[in-house]
Amino acid sequence: MSQPDQEPTVPESPENVPETPLGPMCRHLRSKGMYVYTDGVDMGFDHDYDNTIYWCLKTMKSFGPDDDMVEKQSCCSTERACYQPV
């Protein structure tokens, strides 16, 4: 006898996981897209691509003063020690 096809089980995501509070972007966050001029349409940080490279003006590297990676999501976290809103 053959067994009935079973759907693979998907692990459940943990519930009640506290979300990191996000604020405006950090004043030290930079990307190359900020320096590209367009036809007057403000593209801002809302239209990022997967390959966007960010850096911190405090360290001038891809990691911040707290030795954590520089990226849009984490550099908008109000819990990050080096975060300073715009």
C-alpha positions, 0 to 999 in steps of 0.5 A, spaced: 500 500 500 502 506 498 502 512 503 497 518 501 501 524 499 503 529 505 504 536 505 511 538 508 510 541 514 512 549 515 515 551 521 511 556 525 514 563 526 515 564 533 509 568 536 510 575 541 517 576 538 518 584 540 519 588 533 525 593 533 522 600 533 524 603 527 525 611 526 527 615 521 534 613 517 540 615 521 543 621 519 550 618 518 547 613 513 549 614 506 548 610 499 551 612 492 543 613 490 543 619 495 548 622 490 545 621 483 541 626 480 534 625 476 529 629 473 527 632 479 523 626 481 525 624 489 527 617 489 529 617 496 531 611 500 524 608 499 526 605 492 532 601 494 535 595 490 537 588 493 545 590 491 545 597 494 551 598 498 551 603 504 556 606 509 557 610 515 559 617 515 562 616 522 566 610 520 567 611 512 566 603 512 560 598 511 560 597 519 558 602 524 561 605 530 558 599 534 561 594 530 554 592 526 553 592 519 551 598 516 544 597 512 537 601 511 533 596 516 538 596 522 540 603 521 533 606 522 533 602 529 532 606 535 535 601 539 542 601 536 547 605 540 550 609 535 543 611 532 542 619 531 535 620 527 535 625 521 
